[in-house]
Amino acid sequence: MFEQITLKKVNISEEAIHLSLQKSHSHKQGNNHSLDRSEVAGSGKKLFKQKGTGNARAGNKKTTQRRGGGKAFGPKFHDVSFKVNKKVKKLAVISSLSLKSSNKSLFVFEEDNLNEKNIIDLLLKNKNKFITLVLKDPFNNKLYTKLQNYKNLTFYSDKNYSIHSTLKSDMLLISKKTSIFTNYIGNNISWILV
């Protein structure tokens, strides 16, 4: 049912994997903001006259030294997202699949032949292993609804396939119907172990 495959030797780009992981972890919003002296509510009037009071000279009450004043060099709204180029993304996917292949943890299967018994047998054989299944459309698959609560089993479609989850998993099982198989694996198989 599940065929272990080995891919042809590919130079694994750790930099591409690193960039893709950074992108997946960059969920910062960049919306922290503090008021500077121009944004604080209040008058710009001089607090008291320049000379003759005995106090140190003072401008308005919004200065950064005063309580209730603005913050000097505080955080501002800013965009923290960054773009990963298409070719780098593609290289990261190929590199992650090659890593799985070299660890002997990359498997393919026919999605039509997949049933509940096969998956439960697989889970029983690999009790403490984290297994990732990549299907064409898991959300319209009855197996997904039956097995989605299993602790060590996660489902992904080929559209929301994640390099991070791939590297975390102990076993990666990819359907032959997915675009990941056709684009990245199909032509690069060196041998299959059934």
BALOBA-1460 file (C-alpha; in Angstrom, 3 decimals):
// residues 194
<rec num="1" residu="m" x="0.000" y="0.000" z="0.000"/>
<rec num="2" residu="f" x="2.640" y="2.550" z="1.074"/>
<rec num="3" residu="e" x="5.748" y="2.491" z="-1.114"/>
<rec num="4" residu="q" x="8.993" y="3.869" z="0.303"/>
<rec num="5" residu="i" x="10.828" y="5.865" z="-2.356"/>
<rec num="6" residu="t" x="14.287" y="7.320" z="-2.744"/>
<rec num="7" residu="l" x="14.831" y="10.396" z="-4.878"/>
<rec num="8" residu="k" x="17.822" y="11.119" z="-7.097"/>
<rec num="9" residu="k" x="20.642" y="12.968" z="-5.348"/>
<rec num="10" residu="v" x="19.884" y="16.686" z="-5.142"/>
<rec num="11" residu="n" x="21.956" y="19.373" z="-3.458"/>
<rec num="12" residu="i" x="19.950" y="20.229" z="-0.352"/>
<rec num="13" residu="s" x="19.704" y="23.986" z="0.063"/>
<rec num="14" residu="e" x="19.587" y="24.736" z="3.772"/>
<rec num="15" residu="e" x="19.331" y="28.448" z="3.012"/>
<rec num="16" residu="a" x="16.144" y="27.961" z="0.955"/>
<rec num="17" residu="i" x="14.636" y="25.818" z="3.728"/>
<rec num="18" residu="h" x="15.628" y="28.438" z="6.304"/>
<rec num="19" residu="l" x="13.996" y="31.264" z="4.318"/>
<rec num="20" residu="s" x="10.787" y="29.279" z="3.854"/>
<rec num="21" residu="l" x="10.639" y="28.426" z="7.553"/>
<rec num="22" residu="q" x="11.255" y="32.069" z="8.442"/>
<rec num="23" residu="k" x="8.407" y="33.068" z="6.149"/>
<rec num="24" residu="s" x="6.070" y="30.530" z="7.766"/>
<rec num="25" residu="h" x="6.998" y="31.859" z="11.227"/>
<rec num="26" residu="s" x="6.653" y="35.549" z="10.292"/>
<rec num="27" residu="h" x="3.175" y="36.047" z="11.678"/>
<rec num="28" residu="k" x="4.086" y="39.306" z="13.366"/>
<rec num="29" residu="q" x="1.581" y="42.045" z="12.702"/>
<rec num="30" residu="g" x="3.892" y="45.011" z="13.210"/>
<rec num="31" residu="n" x="1.029" y="46.992" z="14.755"/>
<rec num="32" residu="n" x="2.646" y="48.021" z="18.033"/>
<rec num="33" residu="h" x="2.638" y="51.796" z="18.270"/>
<rec num="34" residu="s" x="3.455" y="54.399" z="20.885"/>
<rec num="35" residu="l" x="2.672" y="58.100" z="20.730"/>
<rec num="36" residu="d" x="5.518" y="60.526" z="20.148"/>
<rec num="37" residu="r" x="5.361" y="64.143" z="21.283"/>
<rec num="38" residu="s" x="3.506" y="65.291" z="18.169"/>
<rec num="39" residu="e" x="0.745" y="62.657" z="18.675"/>
<rec num="40" residu="v" x="0.084" y="63.100" z="22.413"/>
<rec num="41" residu="a" x="-3.094" y="65.075" z="23.201"/>
<rec num="42" residu="g" x="-2.440" y="68.380" z="24.902"/>
<rec num="43" residu="s" x="-1.528" y="71.985" z="24.427"/>
<rec num="44" residu="g" x="1.687" y="73.228" z="22.849"/>
<rec num="45" residu="k" x="1.642" y="76.224" z="25.155"/>
<rec num="46" residu="k" x="4.810" y="77.082" z="27.087"/>
<rec num="47" residu="l" x="4.273" y="75.980" z="30.708"/>
<rec num="48" residu="f" x="5.713" y="79.114" z="32.311"/>
<rec num="49" residu="k" x="7.846" y="82.039" z="31.280"/>
<rec num="50" residu="q" x="11.475" y="81.455" z="30.347"/>
<rec num="51" residu="k" x="13.135" y="83.552" z="33.061"/>
<rec num="52" residu="g" x="12.448" y="84.714" z="36.569"/>
<rec num="53" residu="t" x="10.710" y="81.670" z="38.141"/>
<rec num="54" residu="g" x="13.773" y="79.809" z="39.428"/>
<rec num="55" residu="n" x="12.654" y="76.643" z="37.589"/>
<rec num="56" residu="a" x="14.531" y="75.101" z="34.719"/>
<rec num="57" residu="r" x="13.312" y="76.368" z="31.368"/>
<rec num="58" residu="a" x="10.435" y="74.332" z="29.948"/>
<rec num="59" residu="g" x="8.592" y="74.188" z="26.651"/>
<rec num="60" residu="n" x="5.296" y="72.341" z="26.348"/>
<rec num="61" residu="k" x="4.053" y="69.469" z="28.514"/>
<rec num="62" residu="k" x="4.280" y="66.842" z="25.762"/>
<rec num="63" residu="t" x="8.058" y="66.480" z="25.932"/>
<rec num="64" residu="t" x="9.515" y="63.021" z="26.491"/>
<rec num="65" residu="q" x="10.939" y="63.876" z="29.933"/>
<rec num="66" residu="r" x="7.523" y="64.604" z="31.461"/>
<rec num="67" residu="r" x="4.891" y="62.220" z="32.782"/>
<rec num="68" residu="g" x="2.117" y="61.927" z="30.203"/>
<rec num="69" residu="g" x="4.452" y="63.134" z="27.473"/>
<rec num="70" residu="g" x="5.399" y="61.377" z="24.259"/>
<rec num="71" residu="k" x="7.765" y="58.447" z="23.886"/>
<rec num="72" residu="a" x="11.095" y="59.116" z="22.193"/>
<rec num="73" residu="f" x="12.020" y="56.526" z="19.544"/>
<rec num="74" residu="g" x="9.133" y="54.227" z="20.489"/>
<rec num="75" residu="p" x="7.768" y="51.447" z="18.255"/>
<rec num="76" residu="k" x="5.821" y="52.505" z="15.153"/>
<rec num="77" residu="f" x="3.510" y="50.721" z="12.711"/>
<rec num="78" residu="h" x="5.667" y="48.908" z="10.190"/>
<rec num="79" residu="d" x="5.407" y="46.086" z="7.693"/>
<rec num="80" residu="v" x="7.360" y="43.021" z="8.862"/>
<rec num="81" residu="s" x="6.418" y="40.652" z="6.046"/>
<rec num="82" residu="f" x="8.948" y="39.593" z="3.456"/>
<rec num="83" residu="k" x="8.745" y="37.826" z="0.132"/>
<rec num="84" residu="v" x="10.305" y="34.484" z="-0.734"/>
<rec num="85" residu="n" x="10.938" y="34.120" z="-4.462"/>
<rec num="86" residu="k" x="9.174" y="31.384" z="-6.447"/>
<rec num="87" residu="k" x="12.390" y="29.582" z="-7.341"/>
<rec num="88" residu="v" x="13.537" y="29.630" z="-3.713"/>
<rec num="89" residu="k" x="10.159" y="28.178" z="-2.604"/>
<rec num="90" residu="k" x="10.465" y="25.442" z="-5.218"/>
<rec num="91" residu="l" x="14.035" y="24.686" z="-4.129"/>
<rec num="92" residu="a" x="12.891" y="24.525" z="-0.495"/>
<rec num="93" residu="v" x="10.173" y="21.986" z="-1.342"/>
<rec num="94" residu="i" x="12.641" y="19.855" z="-3.330"/>
<rec num="95" residu="s" x="15.209" y="20.087" z="-0.528"/>
<rec num="96" residu="s" x="12.689" y="19.094" z="2.161"/>
<rec num="97" residu="l" x="11.536" y="16.107" z="0.092"/>
<rec num="98" residu="s" x="15.163" y="15.093" z="-0.502"/>
<rec num="99" residu="l" x="15.858" y="15.258" z="3.231"/>
<rec num="100" residu="k" x="12.878" y="12.990" z="3.907"/>
<rec num="101" residu="s" x="14.033" y="10.655" z="1.152"/>
<rec num="102" residu="s" x="17.576" y="10.436" z="2.553"/>
<rec num="103" residu="n" x="16.108" y="9.656" z="6.014"/>
<rec num="104" residu="k" x="14.061" y="6.835" z="4.417"/>
<rec num="105" residu="s" x="10.830" y="8.418" z="5.584"/>
<rec num="106" residu="l" x="9.235" y="9.416" z="2.251"/>
<rec num="107" residu="f" x="6.363" y="7.234" z="1.033"/>
<rec num="108" residu="v" x="3.843" y="7.401" z="-1.813"/>
<rec num="109" residu="f" x="0.452" y="5.724" z="-2.139"/>
<rec num="110" residu="e" x="-2.610" y="5.454" z="-4.371"/>
<rec num="111" residu="e" x="-5.307" y="7.668" z="-2.909"/>
<rec num="112" residu="d" x="-8.137" y="5.502" z="-4.324"/>
<rec num="113" residu="n" x="-6.875" y="2.414" z="-2.436"/>
<rec num="114" residu="l" x="-6.525" y="4.250" z="0.865"/>
<rec num="115" residu="n" x="-8.900" y="3.099" z="3.592"/>
<rec num="116" residu="e" x="-9.295" y="3.360" z="7.345"/>
<rec num="117" residu="k" x="-7.798" y="-0.088" z="8.012"/>
<rec num="118" residu="n" x="-4.560" y="0.768" z="6.135"/>
<rec num="119" residu="i" x="-4.021" y="3.928" z="8.143"/>
<rec num="120" residu="i" x="-4.820" y="2.310" z="11.491"/>
<rec num="121" residu="d" x="-2.375" y="-0.527" z="10.691"/>
<rec num="122" residu="l" x="0.255" y="2.076" z="9.842"/>
<rec num="123" residu="l" x="-0.392" y="3.904" z="13.136"/>
<rec num="124" residu="l" x="-0.140" y="0.659" z="15.122"/>
<rec num="125" residu="k" x="3.174" y="-0.274" z="13.469"/>
<rec num="126" residu="n" x="4.609" y="3.212" z="14.102"/>
<rec num="127" residu="k" x="3.217" y="4.036" z="17.529"/>
<rec num="128" residu="n" x="5.322" y="7.027" z="18.571"/>
<rec num="129" residu="k" x="5.939" y="8.447" z="15.113"/>
<rec num="130" residu="f" x="4.436" y="11.658" z="13.829"/>
<rec num="131" residu="i" x="2.836" y="10.886" z="10.416"/>
<rec num="132" residu="t" x="1.865" y="13.444" z="7.775"/>
<rec num="133" residu="l" x="-0.508" y="12.527" z="4.938"/>
<rec num="134" residu="v" x="-0.705" y="14.751" z="1.849"/>
<rec num="135" residu="l" x="-3.901" y="14.197" z="-0.142"/>
<rec num="136" residu="k" x="-5.373" y="15.879" z="-3.226"/>
<rec num="137" residu="d" x="-8.374" y="17.185" z="-1.286"/>
<rec num="138" residu="p" x="-8.514" y="15.861" z="2.294"/>
<rec num="139" residu="f" x="-11.521" y="17.963" z="3.296"/>
<rec num="140" residu="n" x="-13.808" y="16.089" z="0.892"/>
<rec num="141" residu="n" x="-12.358" y="12.740" z="1.962"/>
<rec num="142" residu="k" x="-14.334" y="10.611" z="4.445"/>
<rec num="143" residu="l" x="-11.098" y="9.354" z="6.010"/>
<rec num="144" residu="y" x="-10.208" y="12.898" z="7.044"/>
<rec num="145" residu="t" x="-13.414" y="13.285" z="9.047"/>
<rec num="146" residu="k" x="-12.921" y="9.881" z="10.702"/>
<rec num="147" residu="l" x="-9.223" y="10.209" z="11.538"/>
<rec num="148" residu="q" x="-8.632" y="13.939" z="12.001"/>
<rec num="149" residu="n" x="-8.530" y="13.635" z="15.806"/>
<rec num="150" residu="y" x="-5.759" y="11.044" z="15.899"/>
<rec num="151" residu="k" x="-2.854" y="12.410" z="17.899"/>
<rec num="152" residu="n" x="0.107" y="11.548" z="15.646"/>
<rec num="153" residu="l" x="-1.641" y="11.954" z="12.293"/>
<rec num="154" residu="t" x="-2.008" y="15.174" z="10.302"/>
<rec num="155" residu="f" x="-3.601" y="15.771" z="6.909"/>
<rec num="156" residu="y" x="-2.572" y="18.367" z="4.331"/>
<rec num="157" residu="s" x="-3.777" y="19.153" z="0.862"/>
<rec num="158" residu="d" x="-1.214" y="19.865" z="-1.818"/>
<rec num="159" residu="k" x="-2.300" y="23.526" z="-1.703"/>
<rec num="160" residu="n" x="-1.609" y="24.033" z="2.015"/>
<rec num="161" residu="y" x="1.456" y="21.768" z="2.103"/>
<rec num="162" residu="s" x="3.942" y="23.089" z="4.642"/>
<rec num="163" residu="i" x="7.702" y="22.565" z="4.643"/>
<rec num="164" residu="h" x="7.771" y="23.072" z="8.404"/>
<rec num="165" residu="s" x="5.310" y="20.230" z="9.088"/>
<rec num="166" residu="t" x="7.160" y="18.035" z="6.587"/>
<rec num="167" residu="l" x="10.450" y="18.436" z="8.424"/>
<rec num="168" residu="k" x="8.775" y="17.883" z="11.801"/>
<rec num="169" residu="s" x="7.095" y="14.632" z="10.773"/>
<rec num="170" residu="d" x="8.735" y="11.221" z="11.141"/>
<rec num="171" residu="m" x="6.937" y="9.818" z="8.098"/>
<rec num="172" residu="l" x="5.710" y="11.737" z="5.059"/>
<rec num="173" residu="l" x="3.088" y="9.995" z="2.912"/>
<rec num="174" residu="i" x="2.189" y="11.671" z="-0.376"/>
<rec num="175" residu="s" x="-0.661" y="10.688" z="-2.673"/>
<rec num="176" residu="k" x="0.180" y="10.059" z="-6.345"/>
<rec num="177" residu="k" x="-2.718" y="12.357" z="-7.307"/>
<rec num="178" residu="t" x="-1.209" y="15.468" z="-5.706"/>
<rec num="179" residu="s" x="0.599" y="18.190" z="-7.618"/>
<rec num="180" residu="i" x="3.587" y="17.712" z="-5.273"/>
<rec num="181" residu="f" x="4.009" y="14.184" z="-6.593"/>
<rec num="182" residu="t" x="3.608" y="15.149" z="-10.253"/>
<rec num="183" residu="n" x="5.815" y="18.268" z="-10.082"/>
<rec num="184" residu="y" x="8.576" y="17.263" z="-7.685"/>
<rec num="185" residu="i" x="8.654" y="13.516" z="-7.117"/>
<rec num="186" residu="g" x="7.390" y="11.781" z="-10.272"/>
<rec num="187" residu="n" x="10.481" y="12.326" z="-12.454"/>
<rec num="188" residu="n" x="13.063" y="12.154" z="-9.656"/>
<rec num="189" residu="i" x="12.427" y="8.664" z="-8.251"/>
<rec num="190" residu="s" x="15.559" y="6.517" z="-8.316"/>
<rec num="191" residu="w" x="14.027" y="3.392" z="-6.723"/>
<rec num="192" residu="i" x="10.888" y="2.168" z="-4.955"/>
<rec num="193" residu="l" x="10.752" y="-0.216" z="-2.010"/>
<rec num="194" residu="v" x="7.317" y="-1.831" z="-1.610"/>
